[in-house]
Amino acid sequence: MDKGLKPKISYLLSSSFLKNSFTIFYGGFIAQLIPFIVEPFLTRIYSPSEFAVFAQFLSFTSLFAIIATARYELAIVLPKSNRKSINIVALSFIISVIVAVVLFLIVLFFRKNISLFFKNEFLQVCLWYSPFIVLLVGVYQIMNYWFLREKHFRLISIARIINSLTYSLFNLFLGFAKLKSLGLVWGYFIGQLSTVLLLISVFFKKNKRYTRLINKKEIKETAKLYIDFPTINSLHAFSDILQQSVVIFLLSYFFSSDDVGYYSRTYRLLIAPVSLIGASMGQVFFQRASVYVNDGIKLRNFVLKNLLLMISIAVPFFTILALFSPYVFEWFLGKGWSYAGEMARYMTPWLMFSFIVSPLSTLPLVLNKQKKAFIFSILGNSLIILCIFVGGKIFHDVFTSLAMVSISMSVYFVIVIAWFISISSSNKT
């Protein structure tokens, strides 16, 4: 290894950044380990077509969950004063309630049309739970970023574990009860509910005094001050989720429900290490980078050190995955699931680059570069949708679609990494 790189890795390993990342990581690790252990049982209880219904339900619900707070929750960690932050908390909660009510009305009047859109009549039964899940997701995100601001990393980890444990256990229990796709929906709802109840109880126990600082004037002021979050970052995040939803729709349209089920579970298993390490380090990166910018410290070296660390983790892991995924999937998930393993092989390059970039995804927020980040996001999401569409329409082959996605997204992420390094060098907000 280059001698100049060794001090950078040594710095990261001994820094409070990595210690805080590890605090969130170990909770995330356990939270991901639980469904990983449960997954072989689920694939033997639920069919690929039942997983497809749940994937369609999530693809619709997530469109609203991602904008449940208009992304104002991301601004909670940014102000120096708790007075401003608690008013952002109040603003985010009000928006979450409004979004949930609007979604309830949409489900009330258009649930049949939505189920026809996804070519799945049973989906309209599941959609009744969407508004409640969106509200819970909104409140969870608000509390998560509040406790991130307060540096309660251990609590964040515990909340993740409780979410994962209740979600996984109820999926199993309801699966044995023969509730089919509805069992997956109920398990997801109960997991979110248990986490929110924990975080709210801790908030009112430790931070209730801050609620006296909430007032209409400051809520309006913070809404204007951080207007880029709903006007730009919400659109950015919505485009990401819209891409995932459109992918599920295109797969449902061009291929079988089994293909949709195999893809959704494969993506879920492969995205686990991306979300686990990426989100753990990403939250701490966001908090530390915000402090650096407030103190006038350049971010370039910090960004490069994190990139180096992510590459050193990603390359060996995803190389092994590409070589052995069909065999591992059949052994782990059961007979017939080698098909999903072949899907995993084609998706590996795409998800490897996504893994490398994920902790740095909040950099544009810190440096106020949301507009350019949004353009990049639109480009990347359009590439994915285009590849799936061309693969289905012209080649009529799901593997060709996934191969096209991996090639195009590998090039895309290289360009994104170059841009991140560029904007971190100037450090201008």
KOLTI-559837 format. One record per residue (C-alpha): residue number from 1; x, y, z; residue in one letter. Coordinates in Angstrom, 1 decimal. Example, Ala and Ser with C-alpha at 12.3 -4.5 7.8 and 13.67 -1.06 7.14 Angstrom:
<nunus>
- 1 / 12.3 / -4.5 / 7.8 / a
- 2 / 13.7 / -1.1 / 7.1 / s
</nunus>
This chain:
<nunus>
- 1 / 0.0 / 0.0 / 0.0 / m
- 2 / 1.2 / 3.5 / -0.7 / d
- 3 / 2.9 / 5.0 / 2.3 / k
- 4 / 0.9 / 8.2 / 2.0 / g
- 5 / -2.3 / 6.2 / 2.3 / l
- 6 / -1.4 / 4.4 / 5.5 / k
- 7 / -1.6 / 7.5 / 7.8 / p
- 8 / -5.0 / 8.4 / 6.3 / k
- 9 / -6.4 / 4.9 / 7.2 / i
- 10 / -4.8 / 5.1 / 10.6 / s
- 11 / -6.3 / 8.5 / 11.3 / y
- 12 / -9.8 / 7.1 / 10.4 / l
- 13 / -9.4 / 4.0 / 12.6 / l
- 14 / -8.4 / 6.1 / 15.6 / s
- 15 / -10.8 / 9.0 / 15.1 / s
- 16 / -14.0 / 9.8 / 16.9 / s
- 17 / -15.7 / 9.8 / 13.5 / f
- 18 / -15.1 / 6.0 / 13.1 / l
- 19 / -16.0 / 5.4 / 16.7 / k
- 20 / -19.3 / 7.1 / 16.3 / n
- 21 / -19.8 / 5.4 / 13.0 / s
- 22 / -19.1 / 2.0 / 14.7 / f
- 23 / -21.7 / 2.8 / 17.4 / t
- 24 / -24.3 / 3.2 / 14.8 / i
- 25 / -22.8 / 0.4 / 12.7 / f
- 26 / -23.1 / -2.3 / 15.4 / y
- 27 / -26.7 / -1.5 / 15.9 / g
- 28 / -27.2 / -1.5 / 12.2 / g
- 29 / -25.3 / -4.7 / 11.9 / f
- 30 / -27.6 / -6.5 / 14.4 / i
- 31 / -30.6 / -4.9 / 12.7 / a
- 32 / -29.5 / -6.3 / 9.4 / q
- 33 / -28.4 / -9.6 / 10.8 / l
- 34 / -31.9 / -10.3 / 12.2 / i
- 35 / -33.7 / -10.3 / 8.9 / p
- 36 / -30.7 / -12.0 / 7.3 / f
- 37 / -31.2 / -14.9 / 9.7 / i
- 38 / -34.9 / -14.9 / 9.2 / v
- 39 / -34.8 / -14.6 / 5.4 / e
- 40 / -34.3 / -18.4 / 4.7 / p
- 41 / -37.5 / -19.1 / 6.6 / f
- 42 / -39.4 / -16.3 / 4.9 / l
- 43 / -38.5 / -17.6 / 1.4 / t
- 44 / -39.8 / -21.0 / 2.4 / r
- 45 / -43.1 / -19.5 / 3.8 / i
- 46 / -43.9 / -16.8 / 1.3 / y
- 47 / -43.8 / -17.3 / -2.5 / s
- 48 / -42.0 / -15.0 / -5.0 / p
- 49 / -45.4 / -13.7 / -6.1 / s
- 50 / -46.4 / -12.8 / -2.5 / e
- 51 / -43.0 / -10.9 / -2.2 / f
- 52 / -44.0 / -9.2 / -5.4 / a
- 53 / -47.2 / -7.8 / -3.8 / v
- 54 / -45.2 / -6.5 / -0.9 / f
- 55 / -42.7 / -4.9 / -3.2 / a
- 56 / -45.5 / -3.2 / -5.1 / q
- 57 / -47.0 / -2.0 / -1.8 / f
- 58 / -43.6 / -0.5 / -0.7 / l
- 59 / -42.9 / 1.0 / -4.0 / s
- 60 / -46.2 / 3.0 / -3.8 / f
- 61 / -46.0 / 3.8 / -0.1 / t
- 62 / -42.4 / 4.9 / -0.3 / s
- 63 / -43.3 / 7.7 / -2.8 / l
- 64 / -45.1 / 9.4 / 0.1 / f
- 65 / -42.8 / 8.3 / 2.9 / a
- 66 / -39.8 / 9.9 / 1.4 / i
- 67 / -41.5 / 13.3 / 1.3 / i
- 68 / -43.4 / 12.8 / 4.6 / a
- 69 / -41.5 / 15.7 / 6.2 / t
- 70 / -40.7 / 17.5 / 3.0 / a
- 71 / -37.1 / 16.6 / 3.9 / r
- 72 / -36.9 / 19.2 / 6.6 / y
- 73 / -35.8 / 16.6 / 9.1 / e
- 74 / -32.3 / 16.7 / 7.4 / l
- 75 / -32.0 / 20.4 / 8.6 / a
- 76 / -32.5 / 19.4 / 12.2 / i
- 77 / -28.7 / 18.8 / 12.7 / v
- 78 / -27.6 / 22.0 / 11.0 / l
- 79 / -28.5 / 25.0 / 13.3 / p
- 80 / -26.1 / 25.9 / 16.2 / k
- 81 / -29.1 / 26.5 / 18.5 / s
- 82 / -31.5 / 23.9 / 19.8 / n
- 83 / -34.2 / 26.6 / 19.6 / r
- 84 / -34.1 / 26.5 / 15.8 / k
- 85 / -33.8 / 22.8 / 15.7 / s
- 86 / -36.9 / 22.1 / 17.8 / i
- 87 / -38.9 / 24.4 / 15.6 / n
- 88 / -37.8 / 22.3 / 12.6 / i
- 89 / -38.9 / 19.3 / 14.5 / v
- 90 / -42.4 / 20.8 / 14.9 / a
- 91 / -42.5 / 21.9 / 11.3 / l
- 92 / -41.6 / 18.4 / 10.1 / s
- 93 / -44.2 / 16.8 / 12.2 / f
- 94 / -47.0 / 19.1 / 10.9 / i
- 95 / -46.0 / 18.3 / 7.4 / i
- 96 / -46.0 / 14.5 / 8.2 / s
- 97 / -49.6 / 14.7 / 9.4 / v
- 98 / -50.7 / 16.6 / 6.3 / i
- 99 / -49.0 / 14.1 / 3.9 / v
- 100 / -50.6 / 11.2 / 5.7 / a
- 101 / -54.1 / 12.7 / 5.5 / v
- 102 / -53.6 / 13.4 / 1.8 / v
- 103 / -52.5 / 9.9 / 1.2 / l
- 104 / -55.5 / 8.5 / 3.1 / f
- 105 / -57.8 / 10.4 / 0.7 / l
- 106 / -55.8 / 9.1 / -2.3 / i
- 107 / -56.2 / 5.5 / -1.1 / v
- 108 / -59.9 / 6.1 / -0.3 / l
- 109 / -60.8 / 7.2 / -3.8 / f
- 110 / -58.1 / 5.6 / -6.0 / f
- 111 / -57.0 / 2.3 / -4.5 / r
- 112 / -58.6 / 0.2 / -7.3 / k
- 113 / -56.9 / 2.3 / -10.0 / n
- 114 / -53.6 / 1.9 / -8.2 / i
- 115 / -54.0 / -1.9 / -8.0 / s
- 116 / -54.8 / -2.0 / -11.7 / l
- 117 / -51.8 / 0.1 / -12.5 / f
- 118 / -49.6 / -2.6 / -10.8 / f
- 119 / -51.7 / -5.4 / -12.3 / k
- 120 / -52.5 / -6.8 / -8.8 / n
- 121 / -56.0 / -6.7 / -7.5 / e
- 122 / -55.0 / -7.8 / -3.9 / f
- 123 / -52.8 / -4.7 / -3.6 / l
- 124 / -55.8 / -2.5 / -2.8 / q
- 125 / -56.3 / -4.4 / 0.5 / v
- 126 / -52.8 / -3.6 / 1.5 / c
- 127 / -53.0 / 0.1 / 0.5 / l
- 128 / -55.2 / 1.0 / 3.6 / w
- 129 / -52.0 / 0.7 / 5.7 / y
- 130 / -50.0 / 3.2 / 3.6 / s
- 131 / -51.1 / 6.4 / 5.3 / p
- 132 / -50.3 / 5.1 / 8.8 / f
- 133 / -46.9 / 3.8 / 7.7 / i
- 134 / -46.1 / 7.1 / 6.1 / v
- 135 / -46.9 / 9.0 / 9.3 / l
- 136 / -44.7 / 6.5 / 11.3 / l
- 137 / -41.8 / 6.8 / 8.9 / v
- 138 / -42.0 / 10.6 / 9.1 / g
- 139 / -42.0 / 10.7 / 12.9 / v
- 140 / -39.1 / 8.1 / 13.0 / y
- 141 / -37.0 / 10.3 / 10.7 / q
- 142 / -37.6 / 13.4 / 12.8 / i
- 143 / -36.6 / 11.6 / 16.0 / m
- 144 / -33.7 / 10.0 / 14.3 / n
- 145 / -32.1 / 13.3 / 13.2 / y
- 146 / -32.9 / 14.9 / 16.5 / w
- 147 / -31.0 / 12.3 / 18.4 / f
- 148 / -28.3 / 12.4 / 15.8 / l
- 149 / -27.9 / 16.1 / 16.6 / r
- 150 / -27.8 / 15.2 / 20.3 / e
- 151 / -25.2 / 12.6 / 19.6 / k
- 152 / -27.3 / 9.8 / 21.1 / h
- 153 / -25.7 / 7.2 / 18.7 / f
- 154 / -26.4 / 4.3 / 21.0 / r
- 155 / -30.1 / 5.1 / 21.1 / l
- 156 / -30.3 / 5.3 / 17.3 / i
- 157 / -28.7 / 1.8 / 17.2 / s
- 158 / -31.2 / 0.4 / 19.7 / i
- 159 / -34.1 / 1.8 / 17.8 / a
- 160 / -32.9 / 0.1 / 14.6 / r
- 161 / -32.6 / -3.2 / 16.4 / i
- 162 / -36.1 / -3.0 / 17.8 / i
- 163 / -37.5 / -2.1 / 14.4 / n
- 164 / -35.7 / -5.1 / 12.8 / s
- 165 / -36.6 / -7.6 / 15.5 / l
- 166 / -40.3 / -6.8 / 15.6 / t
- 167 / -40.6 / -6.6 / 11.9 / y
- 168 / -38.8 / -9.9 / 11.3 / s
- 169 / -40.6 / -11.8 / 14.1 / l
- 170 / -44.0 / -10.7 / 13.0 / f
- 171 / -43.3 / -11.5 / 9.4 / n
- 172 / -42.5 / -15.1 / 10.6 / l
- 173 / -45.5 / -15.4 / 12.9 / f
- 174 / -48.0 / -13.9 / 10.4 / l
- 175 / -46.5 / -16.1 / 7.6 / g
- 176 / -47.1 / -19.2 / 9.6 / f
- 177 / -50.7 / -17.8 / 10.2 / a
- 178 / -51.1 / -18.0 / 6.4 / k
- 179 / -51.8 / -14.3 / 5.9 / l
- 180 / -49.7 / -14.2 / 2.8 / k
- 181 / -48.7 / -10.8 / 1.5 / s
- 182 / -50.7 / -9.0 / 4.2 / l
- 183 / -48.5 / -10.7 / 6.8 / g
- 184 / -45.5 / -8.8 / 5.3 / l
- 185 / -47.4 / -5.5 / 5.4 / v
- 186 / -48.5 / -6.0 / 9.0 / w
- 187 / -44.9 / -6.9 / 10.0 / g
- 188 / -43.6 / -3.8 / 8.4 / y
- 189 / -46.2 / -1.6 / 10.2 / f
- 190 / -45.5 / -3.1 / 13.6 / i
- 191 / -41.8 / -2.7 / 13.2 / g
- 192 / -42.2 / 1.0 / 12.5 / q
- 193 / -44.7 / 1.5 / 15.3 / l
- 194 / -42.4 / -0.1 / 17.9 / s
- 195 / -39.5 / 2.1 / 17.0 / t
- 196 / -41.5 / 5.3 / 17.0 / v
- 197 / -42.9 / 4.6 / 20.4 / l
- 198 / -39.4 / 4.1 / 21.8 / l
- 199 / -38.0 / 7.3 / 20.4 / l
- 200 / -40.9 / 9.4 / 21.4 / i
- 201 / -40.8 / 8.2 / 24.9 / s
- 202 / -37.1 / 9.0 / 25.2 / v
- 203 / -37.6 / 12.4 / 23.6 / f
- 204 / -40.3 / 13.4 / 26.1 / f
- 205 / -38.3 / 12.0 / 29.0 / k
- 206 / -35.0 / 13.8 / 28.1 / k
- 207 / -35.9 / 16.7 / 25.9 / n
- 208 / -39.5 / 17.8 / 26.7 / k
- 209 / -38.2 / 21.2 / 28.0 / r
- 210 / -37.3 / 22.2 / 24.4 / y
- 211 / -41.0 / 21.9 / 23.3 / t
- 212 / -41.6 / 25.2 / 25.2 / r
- 213 / -39.4 / 26.9 / 22.5 / l
- 214 / -41.8 / 26.0 / 19.7 / i
- 215 / -43.8 / 28.9 / 18.3 / n
- 216 / -45.5 / 29.8 / 15.0 / k
- 217 / -43.1 / 32.6 / 14.1 / k
- 218 / -40.0 / 30.5 / 14.3 / e
- 219 / -41.6 / 27.6 / 12.5 / i
- 220 / -42.3 / 30.0 / 9.6 / k
- 221 / -38.8 / 31.4 / 9.8 / e
- 222 / -37.1 / 28.0 / 9.7 / t
- 223 / -39.4 / 26.9 / 6.9 / a
- 224 / -38.1 / 29.9 / 4.8 / k
- 225 / -34.5 / 29.5 / 5.9 / l
- 226 / -34.3 / 25.9 / 4.8 / y
- 227 / -36.6 / 26.1 / 1.8 / i
- 228 / -34.1 / 24.3 / -0.4 / d
- 229 / -34.9 / 21.0 / 1.4 / f
- 230 / -38.6 / 20.8 / 0.3 / p
- 231 / -38.0 / 22.6 / -3.0 / t
- 232 / -34.9 / 20.8 / -4.1 / i
- 233 / -33.9 / 18.0 / -1.8 / n
- 234 / -37.5 / 16.6 / -1.7 / s
- 235 / -37.6 / 16.5 / -5.4 / l
- 236 / -34.1 / 14.8 / -5.4 / h
- 237 / -35.2 / 12.2 / -2.9 / a
- 238 / -38.6 / 11.7 / -4.6 / f
- 239 / -36.9 / 11.1 / -7.9 / s
- 240 / -34.8 / 8.3 / -6.3 / d
- 241 / -37.9 / 6.6 / -4.9 / i
- 242 / -39.8 / 7.2 / -8.0 / l
- 243 / -37.1 / 5.4 / -9.9 / q
- 244 / -37.5 / 2.4 / -7.6 / q
- 245 / -41.2 / 2.4 / -8.0 / s
- 246 / -41.0 / 2.7 / -11.8 / v
- 247 / -38.6 / -0.2 / -11.9 / v
- 248 / -41.1 / -2.4 / -10.0 / i
- 249 / -43.8 / -1.3 / -12.3 / f
- 250 / -41.7 / -2.0 / -15.5 / l
- 251 / -40.7 / -5.4 / -14.1 / l
- 252 / -44.4 / -6.1 / -13.4 / s
- 253 / -45.4 / -5.0 / -16.9 / y
- 254 / -42.7 / -6.8 / -19.0 / f
- 255 / -41.9 / -9.8 / -16.8 / f
- 256 / -43.6 / -12.3 / -14.5 / s
- 257 / -44.7 / -11.7 / -10.9 / s
- 258 / -42.0 / -14.2 / -9.9 / d
- 259 / -39.4 / -12.1 / -11.6 / d
- 260 / -40.6 / -9.1 / -9.5 / v
- 261 / -40.5 / -11.2 / -6.3 / g
- 262 / -37.0 / -12.5 / -7.1 / y
- 263 / -35.7 / -9.0 / -7.9 / y
- 264 / -37.2 / -7.4 / -4.8 / s
- 265 / -35.7 / -10.0 / -2.4 / r
- 266 / -32.3 / -9.9 / -4.3 / t
- 267 / -32.2 / -6.1 / -4.1 / y
- 268 / -33.2 / -6.2 / -0.5 / r
- 269 / -30.4 / -8.6 / 0.4 / l
- 270 / -27.7 / -6.8 / -1.6 / l
- 271 / -28.7 / -3.4 / -0.5 / i
- 272 / -28.3 / -4.5 / 3.1 / a
- 273 / -24.5 / -3.9 / 3.3 / p
- 274 / -24.9 / -0.7 / 1.3 / v
- 275 / -27.5 / 0.7 / 3.8 / s
- 276 / -25.8 / -0.8 / 6.8 / l
- 277 / -22.3 / 0.6 / 6.4 / i
- 278 / -23.2 / 3.5 / 4.2 / g
- 279 / -26.0 / 4.9 / 6.5 / a
- 280 / -24.0 / 4.3 / 9.6 / s
- 281 / -21.0 / 6.2 / 8.4 / m
- 282 / -23.1 / 8.6 / 6.4 / g
- 283 / -25.0 / 9.9 / 9.4 / q
- 284 / -21.8 / 10.6 / 11.3 / v
- 285 / -20.2 / 12.0 / 8.1 / f
- 286 / -23.1 / 14.5 / 7.8 / f
- 287 / -22.8 / 15.6 / 11.4 / q
- 288 / -19.0 / 16.0 / 11.2 / r
- 289 / -19.0 / 17.7 / 7.8 / a
- 290 / -21.6 / 20.2 / 9.1 / s
- 291 / -19.3 / 21.1 / 12.0 / v
- 292 / -16.3 / 21.4 / 9.7 / y
- 293 / -18.2 / 23.8 / 7.4 / v
- 294 / -19.4 / 25.9 / 10.3 / n
- 295 / -15.8 / 26.1 / 11.6 / d
- 296 / -14.4 / 26.9 / 8.1 / g
- 297 / -12.4 / 23.7 / 7.8 / i
- 298 / -11.8 / 22.3 / 4.3 / k
- 299 / -13.5 / 19.0 / 3.5 / l
- 300 / -11.4 / 17.6 / 0.7 / r
- 301 / -9.1 / 15.4 / 2.8 / n
- 302 / -12.0 / 14.2 / 4.9 / f
- 303 / -13.8 / 13.2 / 1.8 / v
- 304 / -10.8 / 11.4 / 0.3 / l
- 305 / -10.1 / 9.5 / 3.5 / k
- 306 / -13.7 / 8.2 / 3.5 / n
- 307 / -13.6 / 7.3 / -0.2 / l
- 308 / -10.4 / 5.3 / 0.4 / l
- 309 / -12.0 / 3.4 / 3.3 / l
- 310 / -15.2 / 2.6 / 1.4 / m
- 311 / -13.2 / 1.3 / -1.6 / i
- 312 / -11.1 / -1.0 / 0.6 / s
- 313 / -14.2 / -2.6 / 1.9 / i
- 314 / -16.2 / -2.7 / -1.3 / a
- 315 / -13.9 / -4.3 / -3.8 / v
- 316 / -13.2 / -7.6 / -2.0 / p
- 317 / -16.8 / -8.0 / -0.8 / f
- 318 / -18.5 / -7.5 / -4.1 / f
- 319 / -15.9 / -9.5 / -6.0 / t
- 320 / -16.6 / -12.6 / -3.9 / i
- 321 / -20.4 / -11.9 / -4.3 / l
- 322 / -20.1 / -11.8 / -8.1 / a
- 323 / -18.3 / -15.1 / -8.2 / l
- 324 / -20.4 / -17.2 / -5.8 / f
- 325 / -23.9 / -15.6 / -5.5 / s
- 326 / -25.9 / -18.2 / -7.5 / p
- 327 / -24.6 / -21.0 / -5.3 / y
- 328 / -24.9 / -19.1 / -2.0 / v
- 329 / -28.5 / -18.0 / -2.8 / f
- 330 / -29.7 / -21.6 / -3.5 / e
- 331 / -28.0 / -22.9 / -0.4 / w
- 332 / -29.3 / -20.1 / 1.8 / f
- 333 / -32.7 / -19.3 / 0.5 / l
- 334 / -33.8 / -22.7 / -0.8 / g
- 335 / -34.4 / -24.6 / -4.0 / k
- 336 / -35.1 / -22.4 / -7.0 / g
- 337 / -33.5 / -19.3 / -5.6 / w
- 338 / -30.3 / -19.7 / -7.6 / s
- 339 / -32.2 / -17.7 / -10.2 / y
- 340 / -32.1 / -14.7 / -7.8 / a
- 341 / -28.4 / -15.4 / -7.3 / g
- 342 / -27.9 / -14.9 / -11.1 / e
- 343 / -29.7 / -11.6 / -10.7 / m
- 344 / -27.3 / -10.7 / -7.9 / a
- 345 / -24.3 / -11.4 / -10.1 / r
- 346 / -25.6 / -8.9 / -12.8 / y
- 347 / -26.4 / -6.2 / -10.2 / m
- 348 / -23.0 / -6.4 / -8.4 / t
- 349 / -21.1 / -3.6 / -10.2 / p
- 350 / -24.0 / -1.2 / -9.8 / w
- 351 / -24.4 / -1.8 / -6.1 / l
- 352 / -20.6 / -1.8 / -5.4 / m
- 353 / -20.3 / 1.8 / -6.7 / f
- 354 / -23.5 / 2.8 / -4.8 / s
- 355 / -21.9 / 1.4 / -1.7 / f
- 356 / -18.7 / 3.4 / -2.2 / i
- 357 / -20.6 / 6.7 / -2.7 / v
- 358 / -23.4 / 6.2 / -0.1 / s
- 359 / -21.7 / 7.8 / 3.0 / p
- 360 / -20.9 / 10.9 / 0.9 / l
- 361 / -24.4 / 11.4 / -0.4 / s
- 362 / -25.1 / 14.2 / 2.1 / t
- 363 / -22.1 / 16.2 / 1.0 / l
- 364 / -24.2 / 18.4 / -1.4 / p
- 365 / -26.6 / 19.2 / 1.5 / l
- 366 / -23.7 / 20.4 / 3.7 / v
- 367 / -22.2 / 22.5 / 0.9 / l
- 368 / -25.6 / 23.8 / -0.4 / n
- 369 / -25.2 / 22.1 / -3.8 / k
- 370 / -28.6 / 20.5 / -3.8 / q
- 371 / -29.5 / 21.8 / -7.3 / k
- 372 / -26.6 / 20.2 / -9.0 / k
- 373 / -27.0 / 17.0 / -7.0 / a
- 374 / -30.6 / 16.9 / -8.1 / f
- 375 / -29.5 / 17.1 / -11.8 / i
- 376 / -27.1 / 14.2 / -11.2 / f
- 377 / -29.9 / 12.2 / -9.5 / s
- 378 / -32.3 / 12.8 / -12.4 / i
- 379 / -29.6 / 11.5 / -14.8 / l
- 380 / -28.8 / 8.4 / -12.7 / g
- 381 / -32.5 / 7.5 / -12.1 / n
- 382 / -33.3 / 8.1 / -15.8 / s
- 383 / -30.5 / 5.7 / -16.8 / l
- 384 / -31.8 / 2.9 / -14.6 / i
- 385 / -35.4 / 3.3 / -15.9 / i
- 386 / -34.2 / 3.5 / -19.5 / l
- 387 / -32.1 / 0.3 / -19.1 / c
- 388 / -35.0 / -1.7 / -17.6 / i
- 389 / -37.4 / -0.4 / -20.3 / f
- 390 / -35.0 / -1.2 / -23.2 / v
- 391 / -34.2 / -4.6 / -21.7 / g
- 392 / -37.9 / -5.5 / -21.4 / g
- 393 / -39.2 / -3.9 / -24.6 / k
- 394 / -36.5 / -4.8 / -27.0 / i
- 395 / -34.6 / -7.8 / -25.5 / f
- 396 / -37.4 / -9.3 / -23.4 / h
- 397 / -34.8 / -10.4 / -20.9 / d
- 398 / -34.5 / -9.4 / -17.2 / v
- 399 / -30.8 / -10.2 / -17.1 / f
- 400 / -30.0 / -8.0 / -20.1 / t
- 401 / -31.9 / -5.2 / -18.3 / s
- 402 / -29.8 / -5.6 / -15.1 / l
- 403 / -26.5 / -5.9 / -17.1 / a
- 404 / -27.3 / -2.6 / -18.9 / m
- 405 / -28.1 / -1.0 / -15.5 / v
- 406 / -24.8 / -2.1 / -14.0 / s
- 407 / -22.7 / -0.8 / -16.9 / i
- 408 / -24.3 / 2.6 / -17.1 / s
- 409 / -24.4 / 3.1 / -13.4 / m
- 410 / -20.8 / 2.2 / -12.9 / s
- 411 / -19.8 / 5.0 / -15.3 / v
- 412 / -22.3 / 7.4 / -13.7 / y
- 413 / -20.9 / 6.8 / -10.2 / f
- 414 / -17.4 / 7.5 / -11.3 / v
- 415 / -18.5 / 10.9 / -12.5 / i
- 416 / -20.3 / 11.5 / -9.2 / v
- 417 / -17.2 / 10.7 / -7.2 / i
- 418 / -15.2 / 13.1 / -9.3 / a
- 419 / -17.8 / 15.8 / -8.7 / w
- 420 / -17.8 / 15.2 / -4.9 / f
- 421 / -14.0 / 15.6 / -4.8 / i
- 422 / -14.3 / 18.8 / -6.8 / s
- 423 / -16.9 / 20.5 / -4.6 / i
- 424 / -15.1 / 19.4 / -1.4 / s
- 425 / -12.0 / 21.1 / -2.6 / s
- 426 / -13.6 / 24.6 / -2.8 / s
- 427 / -15.7 / 24.2 / 0.4 / n
- 428 / -17.9 / 27.1 / -0.6 / k
- 429 / -21.5 / 27.1 / 0.5 / t
</nunus>
